[in-house]
C-alpha cells in the first residue's frame, strides 16, 4: 500500500509500506513564447507576456512599444530569466525585468615575446 503526499519542491512523494520515500517525477515545465514590450522612456525596462495570456491594459497606454518575442529555442535577451518569467506569469500575468547590456568581451591583451 502506498500513499501520496505533497511536499515542497516535489510534485508528490510516494511512501511505501516499508516507510521509504520515493519522489515522483515533476510535471514538465511549460516553456511558452513571450511577447516583449519595451518602455519608450526607459528602454532597458521590458515586460514579458506569455503569448497565450491577455496583454495587460497598462501596455496599451502608449508608453510601451512591441519589442519582439522570445521562446525556449531562441536566445533570450540579457536579463531575461525563464523561471522568473514563468513565476511572474502565474502570479500576475506578466514579468517585468531590466534588460542588461550585452556582455562585452574583454579587450585582447597583446602578447609579445622578448628576447632574453
C-alpha positions, 0 to 999 in steps of 0.5 A: 500500500502506498500513499501520496503526499505533497511536499515542497519542491516535489510534485508528490512523494510516494511512501511505501509500506516499508516507510521509504520515500520515493519522489515522483517525477515533476510535471514538465515545465511549460516553456511558452513564447513571450511577447516583449514590450519595451518602455519608450522612456526607459528602454532597458525596462521590458515586460514579458507576456506569455503569448497565450495570456491577455496583454495587460491594459497598462501596455496599451497606454502608449508608453510601451512599444512591441519589442519582439518575442522570445521562446525556449529555442531562441536566445533570450535577451540579457536579463531575461530569466525563464523561471522568473518569467514563468513565476511572474506569469502565474502570479500576475500575468506578466514579468517585468525585468531590466534588460542588461547590456550585452556582455562585452568581451574583454579587450585582447591583451597583446602578447609579445615575446622578448628576447632574453 
